[in-house]
Amino acid sequence: MPHTSVRIWDLPTRLFHWTLAACVVALVVTAKLNAMDWHFRLGYCVLALLVFRVVWGLVGGYWSRFKSFLFTPGQFARHLAGKEDHSAGHSPLGALSVFALLLALILQVTTGLMSDDEISVSGPLARHVSGELVSTATWWHARIGQYLLYVLVGLHVLAILVYAVRGKKLVGPMITGDKQLPSATPSSRDSAGTRVAALVLLAAAGAFAWWVSTLGSF
């Protein structure tokens, strides 16, 4: 079957991916340097990005929608056995990695919003929940969540390297958006209209994150 260039990752998805990666690295650095003002600012940025991605996973380009990488146990098993190829969007392992990272980040951001170090730093939701929940959130955010993210990010990078050794380039398409695939492969919408819609959605997600940041004042 003849191959052609197919748009897999729309521009909003690509920008989300690289911006989130940069923010996560910056969050680790600011935490280690105890630059908590910047740590919280970056946390709100990640909150906005996550809200955007969850909604974009419902209305975005074809391969960015969650329904395009929901796999049955049978599909997962066949993929691991090398009997089923998923060259277009996320493979079953890739999908598992995406969902795990998104859930871990959502949990890390949520617990950060409820954390209180009992010295000088507290999240905007800390005063709105019970002391027991604040204690649990603080423990998870500082002791468990960050290390879970290290493991998941490490596995994600390792998978990219393994696929690269096997001749499947994953980084390039996340930069250009395109893959060489059979011409019958459905492409993702990536028009000026969808990009404007993504920008409006991001603005709404940013407004939500800003509103959350103000809750500590009430």
KAPE-V8520 format. One record per pair of residues at least 12 apart in sequence whose ideal C-beta (glycine too) atoms are under 6 Angstrom apart, sorted by the first residue. I is the first residue (numbers start at 1). GAP is how many residues later the second one is. If there is no record, write none. Layout:
# KAPE-V8520
{{I GAP} {I GAP}}
This chain:
# KAPE-V8520
{{1 181} {2 181} {3 177} {3 178} {3 179} {4 179} {5 173} {6 173} {6 175} {6 179} {6 181} {7 170} {7 171} {7 180} {7 181} {7 183} {8 55} {8 165} {8 171} {9 165} {9 168} {10 51} {10 178} {10 180} {11 179} {11 184} {12 186} {13 51} {14 160} {14 163} {16 37} {17 157} {20 29} {23 19} {23 22} {23 23} {26 16} {27 15} {36 85} {43 66} {43 69} {44 165} {44 169} {46 63} {47 62} {47 162} {48 157} {48 158} {48 161} {50 56} {51 154} {51 157} {52 149} {52 150} {52 153} {55 146} {61 127} {61 128} {61 129} {62 124} {62 126} {63 26} {63 125} {68 21} {69 20} {69 21} {69 26} {71 21} {75 17} {76 16} {79 13} {88 93} {88 97} {97 59} {100 52} {101 51} {104 44} {104 45} {104 48} {108 37} {111 26} {111 29} {111 30} {112 29} {113 12} {114 12} {114 15} {114 20} {114 23} {115 22} {115 23} {115 26} {116 18} {116 22} {124 89} {124 91} {124 92}}
